[in-house]
Amino acid sequence: MYPKFQKVLAAMVLFILTVLMTPGTRFAAAVQGTAPEEQEPKQMRTPDVVFVGTPYDLISTMLQMGEIKKTDMVYDLGCGDARILVLAAQKYGSQGVGYDIDPQRIIESRQNVSKNKLQNLIKIIQADIFTLDLEKADVMPLYLHPDMMRQLVPQVEKMKPGSRIVTHEYGFPEEFKPDKKITVISNEDNAEHHLMLYTLPLKRE
């Protein structure tokens, strides 16, 4: 009889706690049990920059420079509309995770992933990119402001050896030497763009 009594008592306590929880507490508990890529975007801090999408022909070149393979995990920090991850998945079959702090960009990214039926390969997560652990990334295409690139250095230096970072227009601070640097004229805007490849660990001048 005693074990049965314990079960009944535990059930009663659980019921009472559920009733007493405020709606806000119940929501927080529900969110904790939700995968990050499924959580509804919310207003966080103001984004560091305005989103400007990289031309698609430049993305193709960046992915080639990064020598992406099907087995690679691609991270896109400040993913915007997820165009880089979508193209990588379509061309190479690679998995990817996109991070952005702007709730509108999260919505647009998820819509783009869903439209292209790539939910099995790509996750979109709302987060502050300066709080992320980047150690699982194999390839990371970046189009970020120089101040943001400088701020990312401590996180980037923890990435595993052999990881590749391809930057559009802005590289890491001058003390770090890229493995390769090219200038490309995009067919979309007929303008010059600078692309840089870095292989981890970062090399100092």
Number of C-alpha atoms within 10 A of each C-alpha: 5 7 8 9 10 11 10 11 12 11 11 12 10 11 11 10 10 13 10 11 12 11 11 9 12 14 11 12 12 11 14 11 9 12 9 15 17 13 15 13 19 12 10 12 9 8 13 14 10 9 15 10 14 17 15 15 13 20 20 15 14 24 23 13 20 23 12 22 19 12 11 18 19 29 25 23 23 26 28 24 24 28 20 27 31 25 17 23 22 13 14 16 17 20 22 26 20 27 24 24 24 24 18 14 21 27 16 16 26 22 14 18 22 14 10 13 12 19 15 10 17 26 21 27 23 25 20 17 18 14 9 13 12 18 14 13 20 23 23 25 25 24 22 22 16 14 12 16 17 14 14 17 15 10 15 21 14 13 19 16 13 13 22 25 26 28 23 19 16 19 25 22 14 10 10 14 18 21 14 12 15 10 11 14 13 15 12 11 9 9 9 12 17 15 24 24 20 24 19 17 15 22 12 10 8
